[in-house]
Amino acid sequence: MRLLQEHQEAGENLSNAELARRDFAAYLRHLHAHSQGLDLPASYVPVTTFWLVKDNQTVLGESRLRHPLTPDLEAYWGNISYRIRPTQRRQGYGTLILPLVS
């Protein structure tokens, strides 16, 4: 929840943040379904979400791995996206998370 709050305070919107705040278990089911290609909005592809966690308690960031690519994703976004929480940026976590997900 602190990760979501930090992004909101920085003016950044995370997808499905409201669901995560309201019902975290439902949010986890939502992420799992999307990784299996279930309940996807039109034009979405299956995507697996990973969290970078420090000391088994602090989520430093998240990364998403898109399984197949559409032509638009291939041209503009690629297979991997990541976001590091605002207070943890510029400390090498983005560099760390990319090879862990690929």
Buried (B, 14 or more C-beta within 10 A) or exposed (E): EEBBEBBEEEEEEEEBBEBBEEEEEEBEBBBEEBBEEEEEEEEEBBBBBBEBEEEEEEBBBBBBBBEEEEEEBEEEEEBBBBBBBEEBBEEEBBEBBEEEBE
